[in-house]
Amino acid sequence: MIDIAQALIDAGKKYKKELLAMPVAALAEVFPFITIVTGLQGKMIGGILSTDAQLRPYRTAKGESDGTKIVAFEWETFLGDVVKEFDPNVLLGTLYTSPTATKPTDTQIARLVALEMAKKVGEALYDNLFIAKRNAAGDHTADLFNGYSSLISSQVVAGILSLANKNFIDNSGVKITADNVGDVLKAFWRGRNPLLKKLAVNFYIPTTVMEMYEDWFQVEYGHAPWNSGIEQKTLVGTGGKCTLVPFPNMEGQPYMFISIKDNVKMGVDQMSDAETVEIRRVDNPKVVQFFMKAYFGVGFETFDKTFFSAIKISIDPVANFANSAVAATTASFTWTAAENATSLKIQKSVDAGVNWTDATHAAIAVGAATIQVTALVTATTYKFRLVVADGLNNGTSNIVTVITA
């Protein structure tokens, strides 16, 4: 019988470099669409050159331009660690459940167990590429760094991404379905900056949107959108320049975006002694401790409209917003609590839904499922709706009509 604990400790030393590389290797699925930056610790400054330089008719005068500047953007990798105690004999049983032609050596078994642990770290990074939100006091991968959706959301709030800047559209008022998805994607593409449309770009979308697009295409054109032997996933009407890139880990996120691969970054270290991995004994003789310390983060080189554009969407807005009670100046409402929302608000209209105003002044808890609206006018017809920001139910709910007593 092997001493798997000691073999693991030895394997941790012998295969240190391989173990540190495993979490990144577990992200191999995204490599064709995301640029890996190695040797990165902490903040990285990216940016785009903005200039009005033009070739003019020749003249002696300089006529120098003052319209040249670098628009900088900063993103960051964060140092994280894993401290996990486990019984190697239990994990061993899950890895070797069937006989092999050649009995593996102690070292081979230990290496496989150690790599399995490191692989799990990478799988957690993959699951949180979009949804992670930095929380230094947190205990999970979702707290380690700011994912792509979190970065986009913060730039929308800051006004860097906006309709005025021609790099953002809020389409969350329209629920995306298999009936309209193709039209929504095409309309978004057609409204992009002409310079962006000249490039070979990726359209990063949730897998659910990809599936709806396939159904839409089948109905619209009477056949599958691509040959199964080629799997050329390009958006119809883009001349093959816009590749649809579906990600299952984008599910429930409120944003889709178009960009070039070089603009979408993933930062790791993989080069310095600041990262480490080891397997060591603890007080309990039956278990060992897996310890890893590494840098990780994602970002965008720039949000300039020439290289980036985002759209806010709604796939599963709240559909059971309902009036539960009404009086002369108050009305109460219920709904199924939204998942992973960042804010909620109730809006009201007195002109049949033409104009909307906030119906409450106090903030509504994001996990709320009921509320009472006050200060209404007696004997008045109102329309109400729930607006959810971000998360699975991002978007505008169904509309409810209420007549006060």
Secondary structure, 3 states (H helix, E strand, C coil): CCCHHHHHHHHHHHCHHHHHHHHHHCCHHHCCCCEEECCCCCEEEEEEEECCCCCCCCCCCCCCCCCCEEEEEEEECEEEEEEEEECHHHHHHHHCCCCCCCCCCHHHHHHHHHHHHHHHHHHHHHHCCCCCCCCCCCCCHHHCCCCHHHHHHHHHHHCCCCCCCCCEEEEEEEECCCCCHHHHHHHHHHCCCHHHHCCCEEEEEEHHHHHHHHHHHHHHHCCCCCCCCCCCCECCCCCCCEEEEEEHHHCCCCEEEEECHHHEEEEECCCCCCCEEEEEECCCCCCEEEEEEEEEEEEECCCCCCCEEEEEEECCCCCCCEEEEECCCCEEEECCCCCCCCEEEEEEECCCCCCCEECCCCCECCCCCEEEECCCCCCCEEEEEEEEECCCCCEECCCEEEECC
